[in-house]
């Protein structure tokens, strides 16, 4: 249970950081502020590399499993047609 709680807290933290990043992006576009644009880019990279597994980890795992299943079926069908 402790791991689930930790993952849940991490997901909330990364979601809030993503929300702040989106708001900062909108502000940077509306004011043409180069510094804010650079900050948005750096923050986005941090979120992508560090927080992606908390935000989209389950989705990525399901997508990868479906992809592997489709790949296996395709290769099997291809082998059967030869």
mmCIF file of the N, C-alpha and C atoms, coordinates in Angstrom:
data_MODEL
# 
_entry.id   MODEL 
# 
loop_
_atom_site.group_PDB 
_atom_site.id 
_atom_site.type_symbol 
_atom_site.label_atom_id 
_atom_site.label_alt_id 
_atom_site.label_comp_id 
_atom_site.label_asym_id 
_atom_site.label_entity_id 
_atom_site.label_seq_id 
_atom_site.pdbx_PDB_ins_code 
_atom_site.Cartn_x 
_atom_site.Cartn_y 
_atom_site.Cartn_z 
_atom_site.occupancy 
_atom_site.B_iso_or_equiv 
_atom_site.pdbx_formal_charge 
_atom_site.auth_seq_id 
_atom_site.auth_comp_id 
_atom_site.auth_asym_id 
_atom_site.auth_atom_id 
_atom_site.pdbx_PDB_model_num 
ATOM 1   N N  . UNK A 1 1  ? 0.813  -1.185  0.000   1.00 0.00 ? 1  UNK A N  1 
ATOM 2   C CA . UNK A 1 1  ? 0.000  0.000   0.000   1.00 0.00 ? 1  UNK A CA 1 
ATOM 3   C C  . UNK A 1 1  ? 0.862  1.255   0.000   1.00 0.00 ? 1  UNK A C  1 
ATOM 4   N N  . UNK A 1 2  ? 1.997  1.192   0.644   1.00 0.00 ? 2  UNK A N  1 
ATOM 5   C CA . UNK A 1 2  ? 2.861  2.362   0.721   1.00 0.00 ? 2  UNK A CA 1 
ATOM 6   C C  . UNK A 1 2  ? 3.372  2.759   -0.658  1.00 0.00 ? 2  UNK A C  1 
ATOM 7   N N  . UNK A 1 3  ? 3.688  1.770   -1.494  1.00 0.00 ? 3  UNK A N  1 
ATOM 8   C CA . UNK A 1 3  ? 4.176  2.067   -2.838  1.00 0.00 ? 3  UNK A CA 1 
ATOM 9   C C  . UNK A 1 3  ? 3.079  2.715   -3.672  1.00 0.00 ? 3  UNK A C  1 
ATOM 10  N N  . UNK A 1 4  ? 1.849  2.241   -3.520  1.00 0.00 ? 4  UNK A N  1 
ATOM 11  C CA . UNK A 1 4  ? 0.723  2.813   -4.254  1.00 0.00 ? 4  UNK A CA 1 
ATOM 12  C C  . UNK A 1 4  ? 0.499  4.259   -3.826  1.00 0.00 ? 4  UNK A C  1 
ATOM 13  N N  . UNK A 1 5  ? 0.593  4.538   -2.561  1.00 0.00 ? 5  UNK A N  1 
ATOM 14  C CA . UNK A 1 5  ? 0.427  5.898   -2.057  1.00 0.00 ? 5  UNK A CA 1 
ATOM 15  C C  . UNK A 1 5  ? 1.529  6.802   -2.581  1.00 0.00 ? 5  UNK A C  1 
ATOM 16  N N  . UNK A 1 6  ? 2.753  6.296   -2.590  1.00 0.00 ? 6  UNK A N  1 
ATOM 17  C CA . UNK A 1 6  ? 3.884  7.072   -3.101  1.00 0.00 ? 6  UNK A CA 1 
ATOM 18  C C  . UNK A 1 6  ? 3.691  7.384   -4.585  1.00 0.00 ? 6  UNK A C  1 
ATOM 19  N N  . UNK A 1 7  ? 3.251  6.396   -5.361  1.00 0.00 ? 7  UNK A N  1 
ATOM 20  C CA . UNK A 1 7  ? 3.021  6.603   -6.791  1.00 0.00 ? 7  UNK A CA 1 
ATOM 21  C C  . UNK A 1 7  ? 1.901  7.617   -6.998  1.00 0.00 ? 7  UNK A C  1 
ATOM 22  N N  . UNK A 1 8  ? 0.873  7.550   -6.172  1.00 0.00 ? 8  UNK A N  1 
ATOM 23  C CA . UNK A 1 8  ? -0.248 8.477   -6.283  1.00 0.00 ? 8  UNK A CA 1 
ATOM 24  C C  . UNK A 1 8  ? 0.197  9.904   -5.982  1.00 0.00 ? 8  UNK A C  1 
ATOM 25  N N  . UNK A 1 9  ? 1.001  10.067  -4.959  1.00 0.00 ? 9  UNK A N  1 
ATOM 26  C CA . UNK A 1 9  ? 1.509  11.395  -4.608  1.00 0.00 ? 9  UNK A CA 1 
ATOM 27  C C  . UNK A 1 9  ? 2.404  11.920  -5.722  1.00 0.00 ? 9  UNK A C  1 
ATOM 28  N N  . UNK A 1 10 ? 3.253  11.059  -6.263  1.00 0.00 ? 10 UNK A N  1 
ATOM 29  C CA . UNK A 1 10 ? 4.125  11.464  -7.359  1.00 0.00 ? 10 UNK A CA 1 
ATOM 30  C C  . UNK A 1 10 ? 3.312  11.890  -8.579  1.00 0.00 ? 10 UNK A C  1 
ATOM 31  N N  . UNK A 1 11 ? 2.248  11.166  -8.860  1.00 0.00 ? 11 UNK A N  1 
ATOM 32  C CA . UNK A 1 11 ? 1.405  11.501  -10.004 1.00 0.00 ? 11 UNK A CA 1 
ATOM 33  C C  . UNK A 1 11 ? 0.756  12.873  -9.815  1.00 0.00 ? 11 UNK A C  1 
ATOM 34  N N  . UNK A 1 12 ? 0.304  13.168  -8.616  1.00 0.00 ? 12 UNK A N  1 
ATOM 35  C CA . UNK A 1 12 ? -0.300 14.473  -8.337  1.00 0.00 ? 12 UNK A CA 1 
ATOM 36  C C  . UNK A 1 12 ? 0.743  15.581  -8.490  1.00 0.00 ? 12 UNK A C  1 
ATOM 37  N N  . UNK A 1 13 ? 1.927  15.367  -7.970  1.00 0.00 ? 13 UNK A N  1 
ATOM 38  C CA . UNK A 1 13 ? 2.986  16.371  -8.056  1.00 0.00 ? 13 UNK A CA 1 
ATOM 39  C C  . UNK A 1 13 ? 3.349  16.641  -9.517  1.00 0.00 ? 13 UNK A C  1 
ATOM 40  N N  . UNK A 1 14 ? 3.565  15.594  -10.297 1.00 0.00 ? 14 UNK A N  1 
ATOM 41  C CA . UNK A 1 14 ? 3.929  15.774  -11.707 1.00 0.00 ? 14 UNK A CA 1 
ATOM 42  C C  . UNK A 1 14 ? 2.773  16.365  -12.509 1.00 0.00 ? 14 UNK A C  1 
ATOM 43  N N  . UNK A 1 15 ? 1.547  16.038  -12.151 1.00 0.00 ? 15 UNK A N  1 
ATOM 44  C CA . UNK A 1 15 ? 0.388  16.623  -12.833 1.00 0.00 ? 15 UNK A CA 1 
ATOM 45  C C  . UNK A 1 15 ? 0.296  18.118  -12.562 1.00 0.00 ? 15 UNK A C  1 
ATOM 46  N N  . UNK A 1 16 ? 0.528  18.505  -11.327 1.00 0.00 ? 16 UNK A N  1 
ATOM 47  C CA . UNK A 1 16 ? 0.522  19.935  -10.999 1.00 0.00 ? 16 UNK A CA 1 
ATOM 48  C C  . UNK A 1 16 ? 1.647  20.673  -11.708 1.00 0.00 ? 16 UNK A C  1 
ATOM 49  N N  . UNK A 1 17 ? 2.808  20.056  -11.776 1.00 0.00 ? 17 UNK A N  1 
ATOM 50  C CA . UNK A 1 17 ? 3.929  20.666  -12.485 1.00 0.00 ? 17 UNK A CA 1 
ATOM 51  C C  . UNK A 1 17 ? 3.618  20.802  -13.977 1.00 0.00 ? 17 UNK A C  1 
ATOM 52  N N  . UNK A 1 18 ? 2.962  19.817  -14.542 1.00 0.00 ? 18 UNK A N  1 
ATOM 53  C CA . UNK A 1 18 ? 2.554  19.886  -15.942 1.00 0.00 ? 18 UNK A CA 1 
ATOM 54  C C  . UNK A 1 18 ? 1.525  21.005  -16.146 1.00 0.00 ? 18 UNK A C  1 
ATOM 55  N N  . UNK A 1 19 ? 0.591  21.147  -15.232 1.00 0.00 ? 19 UNK A N  1 
ATOM 56  C CA . UNK A 1 19 ? -0.401 22.216  -15.306 1.00 0.00 ? 19 UNK A CA 1 
ATOM 57  C C  . UNK A 1 19 ? 0.273  23.584  -15.247 1.00 0.00 ? 19 UNK A C  1 
ATOM 58  N N  . UNK A 1 20 ? 1.224  23.745  -14.345 1.00 0.00 ? 20 UNK A N  1 
ATOM 59  C CA . UNK A 1 20 ? 1.962  25.007  -14.240 1.00 0.00 ? 20 UNK A CA 1 
ATOM 60  C C  . UNK A 1 20 ? 2.729  25.270  -15.535 1.00 0.00 ? 20 UNK A C  1 
ATOM 61  N N  . UNK A 1 21 ? 3.291  24.232  -16.104 1.00 0.00 ? 21 UNK A N  1 
ATOM 62  C CA . UNK A 1 21 ? 4.032  24.371  -17.352 1.00 0.00 ? 21 UNK A CA 1 
ATOM 63  C C  . UNK A 1 21 ? 3.115  24.831  -18.483 1.00 0.00 ? 21 UNK A C  1 
ATOM 64  N N  . UNK A 1 22 ? 1.914  24.298  -18.546 1.00 0.00 ? 22 UNK A N  1 
ATOM 65  C CA . UNK A 1 22 ? 0.953  24.712  -19.575 1.00 0.00 ? 22 UNK A CA 1 
ATOM 66  C C  . UNK A 1 22 ? 0.566  26.177  -19.376 1.00 0.00 ? 22 UNK A C  1 
ATOM 67  N N  . UNK A 1 23 ? 0.299  26.566  -18.141 1.00 0.00 ? 23 UNK A N  1 
ATOM 68  C CA . UNK A 1 23 ? -0.037 27.972  -17.871 1.00 0.00 ? 23 UNK A CA 1 
ATOM 69  C C  . UNK A 1 23 ? 1.122  28.902  -18.229 1.00 0.00 ? 23 UNK A C  1 
ATOM 70  N N  . UNK A 1 24 ? 2.322  28.494  -17.901 1.00 0.00 ? 24 UNK A N  1 
ATOM 71  C CA . UNK A 1 24 ? 3.502  29.292  -18.232 1.00 0.00 ? 24 UNK A CA 1 
ATOM 72  C C  . UNK A 1 24 ? 3.697  29.366  -19.741 1.00 0.00 ? 24 UNK A C  1 
ATOM 73  N N  . UNK A 1 25 ? 3.387  28.294  -20.443 1.00 0.00 ? 25 UNK A N  1 
ATOM 74  C CA . UNK A 1 25 ? 3.484  28.277  -21.902 1.00 0.00 ? 25 UNK A CA 1 
ATOM 75  C C  . UNK A 1 25 ? 2.504  29.278  -22.514 1.00 0.00 ? 25 UNK A C  1 
ATOM 76  N N  . UNK A 1 26 ? 1.284  29.300  -22.011 1.00 0.00 ? 26 UNK A N  1 
ATOM 77  C CA . UNK A 1 26 ? 0.284  30.246  -22.508 1.00 0.00 ? 26 UNK A CA 1 
ATOM 78  C C  . UNK A 1 26 ? 0.727  31.679  -22.234 1.00 0.00 ? 26 UNK A C  1 
ATOM 79  N N  . UNK A 1 27 ? 1.257  31.904  -21.044 1.00 0.00 ? 27 UNK A N  1 
ATOM 80  C CA . UNK A 1 27 ? 1.745  33.234  -20.690 1.00 0.00 ? 27 UNK A CA 1 
ATOM 81  C C  . UNK A 1 27 ? 2.929  33.627  -21.566 1.00 0.00 ? 27 UNK A C  1 
ATOM 82  N N  . UNK A 1 28 ? 3.832  32.710  -21.835 1.00 0.00 ? 28 UNK A N  1 
ATOM 83  C CA . UNK A 1 28 ? 5.010  33.003  -22.658 1.00 0.00 ? 28 UNK A CA 1 
ATOM 84  C C  . UNK A 1 28 ? 4.605  33.332  -24.087 1.00 0.00 ? 28 UNK A C  1 
ATOM 85  N N  . UNK A 1 29 ? 3.608  32.638  -24.609 1.00 0.00 ? 29 UNK A N  1 
ATOM 86  C CA . UNK A 1 29 ? 3.146  32.933  -25.961 1.00 0.00 ? 29 UNK A CA 1 
ATOM 87  C C  . UNK A 1 29 ? 2.443  34.281  -26.042 1.00 0.00 ? 29 UNK A C  1 
ATOM 88  N N  . UNK A 1 30 ? 1.657  34.599  -25.047 1.00 0.00 ? 30 UNK A N  1 
ATOM 89  C CA . UNK A 1 30 ? 0.885  35.844  -25.091 1.00 0.00 ? 30 UNK A CA 1 
ATOM 90  C C  . UNK A 1 30 ? 1.757  37.079  -24.875 1.00 0.00 ? 30 UNK A C  1 
ATOM 91  N N  . UNK A 1 31 ? 2.853  36.940  -24.132 1.00 0.00 ? 31 UNK A N  1 
ATOM 92  C CA . UNK A 1 31 ? 3.706  38.099  -23.857 1.00 0.00 ? 31 UNK A CA 1 
ATOM 93  C C  . UNK A 1 31 ? 4.975  38.132  -24.694 1.00 0.00 ? 31 UNK A C  1 
ATOM 94  N N  . UNK A 1 32 ? 5.213  37.102  -25.505 1.00 0.00 ? 32 UNK A N  1 
ATOM 95  C CA . UNK A 1 32 ? 6.429  37.011  -26.324 1.00 0.00 ? 32 UNK A CA 1 
ATOM 96  C C  . UNK A 1 32 ? 7.691  37.146  -25.474 1.00 0.00 ? 32 UNK A C  1 
ATOM 97  N N  . UNK A 1 33 ? 7.680  36.517  -24.314 1.00 0.00 ? 33 UNK A N  1 
ATOM 98  C CA . UNK A 1 33 ? 8.793  36.572  -23.384 1.00 0.00 ? 33 UNK A CA 1 
ATOM 99  C C  . UNK A 1 33 ? 9.732  35.395  -23.669 1.00 0.00 ? 33 UNK A C  1 
ATOM 100 N N  . UNK A 1 34 ? 10.938 35.703  -24.125 1.00 0.00 ? 34 UNK A N  1 
ATOM 101 C CA . UNK A 1 34 ? 11.904 34.665  -24.497 1.00 0.00 ? 34 UNK A CA 1 
ATOM 102 C C  . UNK A 1 34 ? 12.340 33.869  -23.265 1.00 0.00 ? 34 UNK A C  1 
ATOM 103 N N  . UNK A 1 35 ? 12.543 34.529  -22.150 1.00 0.00 ? 35 UNK A N  1 
ATOM 104 C CA . UNK A 1 35 ? 12.952 33.841  -20.927 1.00 0.00 ? 35 UNK A CA 1 
ATOM 105 C C  . UNK A 1 35 ? 11.921 32.816  -20.479 1.00 0.00 ? 35 UNK A C  1 
ATOM 106 N N  . UNK A 1 36 ? 10.654 33.199  -20.560 1.00 0.00 ? 36 UNK A N  1 
ATOM 107 C CA . UNK A 1 36 ? 9.586  32.267  -20.180 1.00 0.00 ? 36 UNK A CA 1 
ATOM 108 C C  . UNK A 1 36 ? 9.518  31.098  -21.151 1.00 0.00 ? 36 UNK A C  1 
ATOM 109 N N  . UNK A 1 37 ? 9.747  31.363  -22.434 1.00 0.00 ? 37 UNK A N  1 
ATOM 110 C CA . UNK A 1 37 ? 9.763  30.271  -23.428 1.00 0.00 ? 37 UNK A CA 1 
ATOM 111 C C  . UNK A 1 37 ? 10.874 29.273  -23.117 1.00 0.00 ? 37 UNK A C  1 
ATOM 112 N N  . UNK A 1 38 ? 12.031 29.783  -22.781 1.00 0.00 ? 38 UNK A N  1 
ATOM 113 C CA . UNK A 1 38 ? 13.150 28.901  -22.439 1.00 0.00 ? 38 UNK A CA 1 
ATOM 114 C C  . UNK A 1 38 ? 12.844 28.101  -21.173 1.00 0.00 ? 38 UNK A C  1 
ATOM 115 N N  . UNK A 1 39 ? 12.243 28.762  -20.193 1.00 0.00 ? 39 UNK A N  1 
ATOM 116 C CA . UNK A 1 39 ? 11.865 28.075  -18.957 1.00 0.00 ? 39 UNK A CA 1 
ATOM 117 C C  . UNK A 1 39 ? 10.852 26.972  -19.242 1.00 0.00 ? 39 UNK A C  1 
ATOM 118 N N  . UNK A 1 40 ? 9.883  27.245  -20.121 1.00 0.00 ? 40 UNK A N  1 
ATOM 119 C CA . UNK A 1 40 ? 8.883  26.247  -20.496 1.00 0.00 ? 40 UNK A CA 1 
ATOM 120 C C  . UNK A 1 40 ? 9.556  25.047  -21.157 1.00 0.00 ? 40 UNK A C  1 
ATOM 121 N N  . UNK A 1 41 ? 10.521 25.311  -22.052 1.00 0.00 ? 41 UNK A N  1 
ATOM 122 C CA . UNK A 1 41 ? 11.213 24.204  -22.722 1.00 0.00 ? 41 UNK A CA 1 
ATOM 123 C C  . UNK A 1 41 ? 11.981 23.338  -21.733 1.00 0.00 ? 41 UNK A C  1 
ATOM 124 N N  . UNK A 1 42 ? 12.683 23.964  -20.807 1.00 0.00 ? 42 UNK A N  1 
ATOM 125 C CA . UNK A 1 42 ? 13.460 23.211  -19.814 1.00 0.00 ? 42 UNK A CA 1 
ATOM 126 C C  . UNK A 1 42 ? 12.523 22.426  -18.899 1.00 0.00 ? 42 UNK A C  1 
ATOM 127 N N  . UNK A 1 43 ? 11.461 23.059  -18.452 1.00 0.00 ? 43 UNK A N  1 
ATOM 128 C CA . UNK A 1 43 ? 10.501 22.390  -17.576 1.00 0.00 ? 43 UNK A CA 1 
ATOM 129 C C  . UNK A 1 43 ? 9.817  21.224  -18.288 1.00 0.00 ? 43 UNK A C  1 
ATOM 130 N N  . UNK A 1 44 ? 9.510  21.405  -19.557 1.00 0.00 ? 44 UNK A N  1 
ATOM 131 C CA . UNK A 1 44 ? 8.887  20.332  -20.337 1.00 0.00 ? 44 UNK A CA 1 
ATOM 132 C C  . UNK A 1 44 ? 9.813  19.128  -20.468 1.00 0.00 ? 44 UNK A C  1 
ATOM 133 N N  . UNK A 1 45 ? 11.083 19.377  -20.691 1.00 0.00 ? 45 UNK A N  1 
ATOM 134 C CA . UNK A 1 45 ? 12.047 18.278  -20.783 1.00 0.00 ? 45 UNK A CA 1 
ATOM 135 C C  . UNK A 1 45 ? 12.176 17.543  -19.454 1.00 0.00 ? 45 UNK A C  1 
ATOM 136 N N  . UNK A 1 46 ? 12.188 18.268  -18.367 1.00 0.00 ? 46 UNK A N  1 
ATOM 137 C CA . UNK A 1 46 ? 12.262 17.639  -17.046 1.00 0.00 ? 46 UNK A CA 1 
ATOM 138 C C  . UNK A 1 46 ? 11.033 16.766  -16.813 1.00 0.00 ? 46 UNK A C  1 
ATOM 139 N N  . UNK A 1 47 ? 9.865  17.297  -17.144 1.00 0.00 ? 47 UNK A N  1 
ATOM 140 C CA . UNK A 1 47 ? 8.631  16.526  -16.971 1.00 0.00 ? 47 UNK A CA 1 
ATOM 141 C C  . UNK A 1 47 ? 8.657  15.285  -17.841 1.00 0.00 ? 47 UNK A C  1 
ATOM 142 N N  . UNK A 1 48 ? 9.123  15.421  -19.083 1.00 0.00 ? 48 UNK A N  1 
ATOM 143 C CA . UNK A 1 48 ? 9.136  14.279  -19.994 1.00 0.00 ? 48 UNK A CA 1 
ATOM 144 C C  . UNK A 1 48 ? 10.089 13.182  -19.513 1.00 0.00 ? 48 UNK A C  1 
ATOM 145 N N  . UNK A 1 49 ? 11.293 13.561  -19.122 1.00 0.00 ? 49 UNK A N  1 
ATOM 146 C CA . UNK A 1 49 ? 12.283 12.551  -18.762 1.00 0.00 ? 49 UNK A CA 1 
ATOM 147 C C  . UNK A 1 49 ? 12.130 12.012  -17.342 1.00 0.00 ? 49 UNK A C  1 
ATOM 148 N N  . UNK A 1 50 ? 11.696 12.832  -16.413 1.00 0.00 ? 50 UNK A N  1 
ATOM 149 C CA . UNK A 1 50 ? 11.598 12.392  -15.022 1.00 0.00 ? 50 UNK A CA 1 
ATOM 150 C C  . UNK A 1 50 ? 10.185 11.966  -14.611 1.00 0.00 ? 50 UNK A C  1 
ATOM 151 N N  . UNK A 1 51 ? 9.156  12.637  -15.140 1.00 0.00 ? 51 UNK A N  1 
ATOM 152 C CA . UNK A 1 51 ? 7.803  12.391  -14.671 1.00 0.00 ? 51 UNK A CA 1 
ATOM 153 C C  . UNK A 1 51 ? 6.941  11.548  -15.583 1.00 0.00 ? 51 UNK A C  1 
ATOM 154 N N  . UNK A 1 52 ? 7.452  11.184  -16.746 1.00 0.00 ? 52 UNK A N  1 
ATOM 155 C CA . UNK A 1 52 ? 6.652  10.433  -17.716 1.00 0.00 ? 52 UNK A CA 1 
ATOM 156 C C  . UNK A 1 52 ? 6.176  9.095   -17.155 1.00 0.00 ? 52 UNK A C  1 
ATOM 157 N N  . UNK A 1 53 ? 7.016  8.408   -16.409 1.00 0.00 ? 53 UNK A N  1 
ATOM 158 C CA . UNK A 1 53 ? 6.610  7.093   -15.884 1.00 0.00 ? 53 UNK A CA 1 
ATOM 159 C C  . UNK A 1 53 ? 5.505  7.216   -14.846 1.00 0.00 ? 53 UNK A C  1 
ATOM 160 N N  . UNK A 1 54 ? 5.459  8.336   -14.134 1.00 0.00 ? 54 UNK A N  1 
ATOM 161 C CA . UNK A 1 54 ? 4.387  8.531   -13.155 1.00 0.00 ? 54 UNK A CA 1 
ATOM 162 C C  . UNK A 1 54 ? 3.092  8.955   -13.830 1.00 0.00 ? 54 UNK A C  1 
ATOM 163 N N  . UNK A 1 55 ? 3.202  9.806   -14.852 1.00 0.00 ? 55 UNK A N  1 
ATOM 164 C CA . UNK A 1 55 ? 2.011  10.318  -15.519 1.00 0.00 ? 55 UNK A CA 1 
ATOM 165 C C  . UNK A 1 55 ? 1.425  9.327   -16.510 1.00 0.00 ? 55 UNK A C  1 
ATOM 166 N N  . UNK A 1 56 ? 2.270  8.705   -17.307 1.00 0.00 ? 56 UNK A N  1 
ATOM 167 C CA . UNK A 1 56 ? 1.784  7.879   -18.404 1.00 0.00 ? 56 UNK A CA 1 
ATOM 168 C C  . UNK A 1 56 ? 2.356  6.466   -18.403 1.00 0.00 ? 56 UNK A C  1 
ATOM 169 N N  . UNK A 1 57 ? 2.892  6.004   -17.288 1.00 0.00 ? 57 UNK A N  1 
ATOM 170 C CA . UNK A 1 57 ? 3.535  4.698   -17.220 1.00 0.00 ? 57 UNK A CA 1 
ATOM 171 C C  . UNK A 1 57 ? 2.600  3.546   -17.532 1.00 0.00 ? 57 UNK A C  1 
ATOM 172 N N  . UNK A 1 58 ? 1.408  3.552   -16.951 1.00 0.00 ? 58 UNK A N  1 
ATOM 173 C CA . UNK A 1 58 ? 0.447  2.475   -17.198 1.00 0.00 ? 58 UNK A CA 1 
ATOM 174 C C  . UNK A 1 58 ? -0.003 2.477   -18.657 1.00 0.00 ? 58 UNK A C  1 
ATOM 175 N N  . UNK A 1 59 ? -0.268 3.664   -19.192 1.00 0.00 ? 59 UNK A N  1 
ATOM 176 C CA . UNK A 1 59 ? -0.694 3.778   -20.586 1.00 0.00 ? 59 UNK A CA 1 
ATOM 177 C C  . UNK A 1 59 ? 0.392  3.266   -21.528 1.00 0.00 ? 59 UNK A C  1 
ATOM 178 N N  . UNK A 1 60 ? 1.640  3.659   -21.279 1.00 0.00 ? 60 UNK A N  1 
ATOM 179 C CA . UNK A 1 60 ? 2.746  3.216   -22.129 1.00 0.00 ? 60 UNK A CA 1 
ATOM 180 C C  . UNK A 1 60 ? 2.924  1.703   -22.078 1.00 0.00 ? 60 UNK A C  1 
ATOM 181 N N  . UNK A 1 61 ? 2.770  1.116   -20.890 1.00 0.00 ? 61 UNK A N  1 
ATOM 182 C CA . UNK A 1 61 ? 2.915  -0.338  -20.749 1.00 0.00 ? 61 UNK A CA 1 
ATOM 183 C C  . UNK A 1 61 ? 1.816  -1.069  -21.522 1.00 0.00 ? 61 UNK A C  1 
ATOM 184 N N  . UNK A 1 62 ? 0.583  -0.578  -21.423 1.00 0.00 ? 62 UNK A N  1 
ATOM 185 C CA . UNK A 1 62 ? -0.522 -1.208  -22.168 1.00 0.00 ? 62 UNK A CA 1 
ATOM 186 C C  . UNK A 1 62 ? -0.316 -1.060  -23.668 1.00 0.00 ? 62 UNK A C  1 
ATOM 187 N N  . UNK A 1 63 ? 0.102  0.123   -24.097 1.00 0.00 ? 63 UNK A N  1 
ATOM 188 C CA . UNK A 1 63 ? 0.338  0.355   -25.521 1.00 0.00 ? 63 UNK A CA 1 
ATOM 189 C C  . UNK A 1 63 ? 1.455  -0.542  -26.053 1.00 0.00 ? 63 UNK A C  1 
ATOM 190 N N  . UNK A 1 64 ? 2.512  -0.692  -25.281 1.00 0.00 ? 64 UNK A N  1 
ATOM 191 C CA . UNK A 1 64 ? 3.624  -1.537  -25.705 1.00 0.00 ? 64 UNK A CA 1 
ATOM 192 C C  . UNK A 1 64 ? 3.193  -3.002  -25.790 1.00 0.00 ? 64 UNK A C  1 
ATOM 193 N N  . UNK A 1 65 ? 2.382  -3.451  -24.838 1.00 0.00 ? 65 UNK A N  1 
ATOM 194 C CA . UNK A 1 65 ? 1.891  -4.831  -24.861 1.00 0.00 ? 65 UNK A CA 1 
ATOM 195 C C  . UNK A 1 65 ? 1.009  -5.066  -26.084 1.00 0.00 ? 65 UNK A C  1 
ATOM 196 N N  . UNK A 1 66 ? 0.138  -4.126  -26.415 1.00 0.00 ? 66 UNK A N  1 
ATOM 197 C CA . UNK A 1 66 ? -0.705 -4.256  -27.605 1.00 0.00 ? 66 UNK A CA 1 
ATOM 198 C C  . UNK A 1 66 ? 0.139  -4.276  -28.872 1.00 0.00 ? 66 UNK A C  1 
ATOM 199 N N  . UNK A 1 67 ? 1.156  -3.431  -28.907 1.00 0.00 ? 67 UNK A N  1 
ATOM 200 C CA . UNK A 1 67 ? 2.039  -3.381  -30.058 1.00 0.00 ? 67 UNK A CA 1 
ATOM 201 C C  . UNK A 1 67 ? 2.766  -4.714  -30.249 1.00 0.00 ? 67 UNK A C  1 
ATOM 202 N N  . UNK A 1 68 ? 3.274  -5.254  -29.169 1.00 0.00 ? 68 UNK A N  1 
ATOM 203 C CA . UNK A 1 68 ? 3.985  -6.534  -29.254 1.00 0.00 ? 68 UNK A CA 1 
ATOM 204 C C  . UNK A 1 68 ? 3.043  -7.650  -29.693 1.00 0.00 ? 68 UNK A C  1 
ATOM 205 N N  . UNK A 1 69 ? 1.808  -7.637  -29.204 1.00 0.00 ? 69 UNK A N  1 
ATOM 206 C CA . UNK A 1 69 ? 0.828  -8.647  -29.593 1.00 0.00 ? 69 UNK A CA 1 
ATOM 207 C C  . UNK A 1 69 ? 0.511  -8.539  -31.086 1.00 0.00 ? 69 UNK A C  1 
ATOM 208 N N  . UNK A 1 70 ? 0.295  -7.320  -31.574 1.00 0.00 ? 70 UNK A N  1 
ATOM 209 C CA . UNK A 1 70 ? 0.028  -7.123  -33.005 1.00 0.00 ? 70 UNK A CA 1 
ATOM 210 C C  . UNK A 1 70 ? 1.218  -7.534  -33.849 1.00 0.00 ? 70 UNK A C  1 
ATOM 211 N N  . UNK A 1 71 ? 2.408  -7.231  -33.373 1.00 0.00 ? 71 UNK A N  1 
ATOM 212 C CA . UNK A 1 71 ? 3.627  -7.601  -34.102 1.00 0.00 ? 71 UNK A CA 1 
ATOM 213 C C  . UNK A 1 71 ? 3.751  -9.120  -34.187 1.00 0.00 ? 71 UNK A C  1 
ATOM 214 N N  . UNK A 1 72 ? 3.481  -9.786  -33.078 1.00 0.00 ? 72 UNK A N  1 
ATOM 215 C CA . UNK A 1 72 ? 3.544  -11.246 -33.040 1.00 0.00 ? 72 UNK A CA 1 
ATOM 216 C C  . UNK A 1 72 ? 2.522  -11.848 -34.000 1.00 0.00 ? 72 UNK A C  1 
ATOM 217 N N  . UNK A 1 73 ? 1.285  -11.335 -33.991 1.00 0.00 ? 73 UNK A N  1 
ATOM 218 C CA . UNK A 1 73 ? 0.245  -11.836 -34.890 1.00 0.00 ? 73 UNK A CA 1 
ATOM 219 C C  . UNK A 1 73 ? 0.602  -11.587 -36.349 1.00 0.00 ? 73 UNK A C  1 
ATOM 220 N N  . UNK A 1 74 ? 1.141  -10.420 -36.647 1.00 0.00 ? 74 UNK A N  1 
ATOM 221 C CA . UNK A 1 74 ? 1.528  -10.098 -38.018 1.00 0.00 ? 74 UNK A CA 1 
ATOM 222 C C  . UNK A 1 74 ? 2.626  -11.029 -38.507 1.00 0.00 ? 74 UNK A C  1 
ATOM 223 N N  . UNK A 1 75 ? 3.625  -11.255 -37.676 1.00 0.00 ? 75 UNK A N  1 
ATOM 224 C CA . UNK A 1 75 ? 4.716  -12.136 -38.079 1.00 0.00 ? 75 UNK A CA 1 
ATOM 225 C C  . UNK A 1 75 ? 4.230  -13.570 -38.250 1.00 0.00 ? 75 UNK A C  1 
ATOM 226 N N  . UNK A 1 76 ? 3.288  -13.979 -37.407 1.00 0.00 ? 76 UNK A N  1 
ATOM 227 C CA . UNK A 1 76 ? 2.733  -15.314 -37.528 1.00 0.00 ? 76 UNK A CA 1 
ATOM 228 C C  . UNK A 1 76 ? 1.920  -15.460 -38.825 1.00 0.00 ? 76 UNK A C  1 
ATOM 229 N N  . UNK A 1 77 ? 1.120  -14.447 -39.154 1.00 0.00 ? 77 UNK A N  1 
ATOM 230 C CA . UNK A 1 77 ? 0.360  -14.479 -40.397 1.00 0.00 ? 77 UNK A CA 1 
ATOM 231 C C  . UNK A 1 77 ? 1.290  -14.457 -41.601 1.00 0.00 ? 77 UNK A C  1 
ATOM 232 N N  . UNK A 1 78 ? 2.335  -13.693 -41.513 1.00 0.00 ? 78 UNK A N  1 
ATOM 233 C CA . UNK A 1 78 ? 3.310  -13.600 -42.600 1.00 0.00 ? 78 UNK A CA 1 
ATOM 234 C C  . UNK A 1 78 ? 4.015  -14.947 -42.815 1.00 0.00 ? 78 UNK A C  1 
ATOM 235 N N  . UNK A 1 79 ? 4.324  -15.630 -41.730 1.00 0.00 ? 79 UNK A N  1 
ATOM 236 C CA . UNK A 1 79 ? 4.987  -16.936 -41.819 1.00 0.00 ? 79 UNK A CA 1 
ATOM 237 C C  . UNK A 1 79 ? 4.031  -17.974 -42.411 1.00 0.00 ? 79 UNK A C  1 
ATOM 238 N N  . UNK A 1 80 ? 2.739  -17.863 -42.098 1.00 0.00 ? 80 UNK A N  1 
ATOM 239 C CA . UNK A 1 80 ? 1.760  -18.820 -42.600 1.00 0.00 ? 80 UNK A CA 1 
ATOM 240 C C  . UNK A 1 80 ? 1.488  -18.646 -44.090 1.00 0.00 ? 80 UNK A C  1 
ATOM 241 N N  . UNK A 1 81 ? 1.669  -17.454 -44.620 1.00 0.00 ? 81 UNK A N  1 
ATOM 242 C CA . UNK A 1 81 ? 1.396  -17.216 -46.035 1.00 0.00 ? 81 UNK A CA 1 
ATOM 243 C C  . UNK A 1 81 ? 2.542  -17.674 -46.934 1.00 0.00 ? 81 UNK A C  1 
ATOM 244 N N  . UNK A 1 82 ? 3.695  -17.889 -46.394 1.00 0.00 ? 82 UNK A N  1 
ATOM 245 C CA . UNK A 1 82 ? 4.853  -18.301 -47.223 1.00 0.00 ? 82 UNK A CA 1 
ATOM 246 C C  . UNK A 1 82 ? 4.840  -19.767 -47.507 1.00 0.00 ? 82 UNK A C  1 
# 
